[in-house]
Amino acid sequence: MGDESRPEKAQELFDEFVSASTCRAALLSFRQLCEHLDLDPDPGPDADSADARAVPDLGLPPATGQCAVIGAGPCGLRAAVELSFLGARVVVLEKRDAFSRNNVLHLWPFAIHDLRGLGAKNERAGIRQLQLVLLKVALLLGVQVHVNVEFKRVLEPPLDQRLRKVGWTLEAWPKSHLVNRLQFDVIVGADGRGNALPGFRRKEFRGKLAIAITANFKNRNTRAEAKVEEISGVASIFNQQFFQDLRRQTGLCGQRAAPLSGQRGPAGVAGLRPRGRRLLHQGPAAVPGLCHQPPRPARRGRV
């Protein structure tokens, strides 16, 4: 009876993994699935090399080295997936254990096509939804994902290799984590503008500062809210009719509308950046539906 129920339990655990809506839930359900199937989701530094794994034939030479990816954002997880496709052993380090960014990325067509090929049904979803899709794909490909682990620095191999051959390693916090004992052939920095890898030139693109009107909507999970489509941002130079209708209906003269997202989360956010001169001359009080409210005094113990 136990052997007959084993496949049913595995299917139940796999369904929980697929439907997991948070990073922690996905990692926990995947670990439970691996334990049920007698698989080790986190092999140690003495595990077999990656060339013993079954990898898809992409017409490229297999990459049998050990790779570390710093950061579990969309770029870091997609890089981990690609390296795993090539046959490398991949370790992802992420200092957080939650995906919390709801803003929607404006993706190029080739990126949308790529995400669809990986199973993303809604490539216009928020960043955290894309992270969840890529995280699950990476885990199924054998990528080790370690959360609450912060990368500190790269350690060069010693010059004297006569007694023991030691390759490139890294230092991470906590120091007791097994990743500190691994050796790597490739280290990929995908931790955003605060890139912790030294020796690389950084270039950051910043837009001009602007005043914005932001509205927060509580998600009541109604049928009407579920039909609201997420947008990745609208600029007046690309959609003039949208802003002309907005100006005619509300009196707002804007330049850009920020993402409307989060209907799957606790709240939705919509932002509008008005033209500076219009806002200074007209003021929020002159806009229909907007009014000034005196700030409430903060309660003791709260900010």
N, C-alpha and C positions, 0 to 999 in steps of 0.2 A: 504493500500500500504506500509505503514511503517513497519507493522508486517511481511509482506512478504519479505521485503528486509533485515530484521534483520539477518536471518541465512546467507544470502549471504555476508553481511558485516562481520559477525563473521568468516566466512570461509576466507575472504580476509585478515583479521587481523591475523588469525592463520597462513596463508601462509607466511605473512611477518615475523612473529615470527620464523617460521621454517627456512626461508632463511636468517635470520639476520646473518651478517658476523663479527660483533663486539660485545663486551660486552655491550656497551651502547645501541646499536640498539636492542639487544635481550631484555634487561630490559625495554626499552621504548615500544617496540611492545607488550610485555607481559602485561605491565600496561594498555595499550590501549585496549587490548583484555579483560582484567578483568573488566575494566570500562564499556565496551560495554555489557558485560554479567552481570553487576550489582554485581560483586564480588570484595571483598576487598583484594588486593594482600599483604597488610601489616597490618594485624590485630594488635591492640594494646595489652598492657599487660593484659587487662581485657577480652580478647577474650576467647571463650570456649576452654576447654582443648582438647588435641589431641585425647583422646579416643572416641570423638564423630565423628571423621573423619572415612571415609571408607578406610581401609588399607588392602593390600593383606594378605591372610592367608599363612604365611610361616611356620606354625607349631611351632612357638616360642611365648612365652608370650609377650604381647604388652608392649612397653616402652612408658609410658604416660608422661614422664618428659619433661622438657625444656632443650634443648641442644644448646650450642654455639660452633661454629667452627671458629677458627681464621685462615683466609687465604683461598682464593678461587682458589688455585692451583688445579692440578688434584687430589692430595691426599685429600685435604680438601673438594672438591666438591663430590668426591666419598664417603667419610665418611658421608657427609650430606645426600646423596642419601640413603645410607644403614640405617642410623638412621631414616630417614623418612619412609623407607620400614617397619621398626619395629613399627611405629606408634608414634614416638616422634615428638614434635614440635622442629624445627631446625631453628636456625638463623646463617647465615654466615656473617662474617665481613671481608671486604677486603679494604685495605687502598688505592688501586688504582681503576681506573674505566676503564682500558683497558688491554687487553691480548696482549702482545707484543713479547712473546718468540716463535721464529720460529724453534728452534732446535728440533730434533726428538729424542724421548726416545727409548731406547732399552728395549722392554717389554718382560717379561716372557710369555710363552704360556698361562698360566692360566689367566694372565692379559688381553691378547688379546681376549680370549674367553669371559671374563667378559665384556669387552667393546662392543663386538659384541652383547651380550645379551641386552645391554642398547641402541642399535641402532646405534653404530658407524660403518659407512660403510668403513672407511679407518683408521684402527688403527695404521698405519705407518705415519699418518699425524703429523704435528708439535704440540708442546705443546699447543699453543693457539687454535688450532682446537679441540684438546681433551677437553680443558676447555670449549669451546663453546657447545660441545655436552653434557657434564656433567652439565653445567649451565642450559641448556634448560630442561633436565630431572629433575633436582632439582626443578626448578620453577614449572613445571607441577605437581610435587608431593607435592607442598605446602611449600617448603623451602623458607624462607625469606632471600634474598641476599641483603646486604647493602654495597654499594661501597662508597669510599671516607670516610670510617669510620676506624679509627686506634685504635686498642686495646692498652690500657695502663697498666692495672693491674687488678688482682682479688681482690675483697673485701670480707673478711670473714664476716659471720653473727655475730651480736652482741651476747655476752654471755647472756645478760638479755633479755629473750623472753616473759616476763610476759605481757607487754603492747601490744606488736605487734610481731607476728612471722615473721621474716625476714630471707630469705635464702641467698644463695650465689649470689652475684651480681658482675658486672664488671664495670670498668671505661673505657670509650672510648672517643675519640675526634671526632667530637665536643661534648662538654659536654651537649648540648641541645638535642642531639639525643635520640630517645625513647629507644634505647637499654640500656641506663644507668638506666632505670626504671624496667628492666626485672630481674627476678630471674631465676637461672639456677641450674639444678641438675648435669649436665655434661658439662665440658668445654674441648674442643679438640684443642690442639695446632698444627696447620698444616701450619705454616708460615715459614718453611724452617730453615736454619741453624741459623737465627737470632731469634730463638724461644723466644717469650716474656714471656712465662710462667716460673716463677722461681721455683727452687727446684727440677729440673729434670737434670739428668746427660746427657751430650751431647757428642756424638762421631761423628767425622767427618772424612771421608775418602778422602784423597787428593793424587793425582798422582804426579809423579816427574815433575818438571818444564822442559819445552822443547821449542825449537825454532820451529816456524811453518810458513809455507807459506800459506797465505790466499788470495783468489780471490773473488771479489764481482762482480756479474753479474746483470745488470739492466734487470728487467722483462719487456719484450715488448709484453707479452701476445700472442705470436705466437703459431701456431699449434705444431711446433716442441718442444717449451718449455713446452707445456702442457703434452707432452708425457714423459718428463724427470721424472724418478721415484725418490722419496725421499728415502734416505738411512739413517740408524741410526748409521753409523760408521763402518769402516772396519779396522781390525787389521791384521798385517802381519802373526801372528801365526795361524789365523783362515782362511785366504784366501791368501795363498802364491802365487797362480797363478796370482791374481790381481796385486800384487806388482812386480812380475817378468815381466809381460807385461808392466807395467808402467815404470820400469827401462829400459827395452829394447827400448821403444818408446821415452822416454824423458830424460833418464839418471839420473832420480831422484831415490834415494835409500831411501824409506820411511819406517816408522814403523806403521803409522796409518793414515787413512783418516777420517776427521771429517765430520759431516752431510752435505748433500747437500739438502737444503730445501728452502721454501719460494716462490715456483712458484705461489702460490695464493696471495702472498704479493707483495710489491714493488720491492724486490730484492731477489736474491738467493746467498747463501754463500757456498763455498767449501774450505776446509782446508786440508793441508797435513803436517804431522810432519816428516821431514827428519831425518835420523840418524845424530846425532851431528857431528861425525867425518867427515862424507861425506860432510856435508854442510860447515864445516870450511876449508877443504882442497880444495873443488871444487869451492864454492862460487856461488851465484845466477847468476853472469854474465856468467858462463859456462853452465848454463842450457838453452836449446833451448827455445826461446820464452820469456825469462826473461832478463831484463836489468836494470841497475841502472839509475834512473832519479834524477837530483838535486831537492831538495825540493823547492816548490814555496814560495816566501815571503808572509806572512799573510797580508791580507788587514786590513786597519784600522777599528777597531770596531769588528773584528772577531778573533777567536782563531784558 
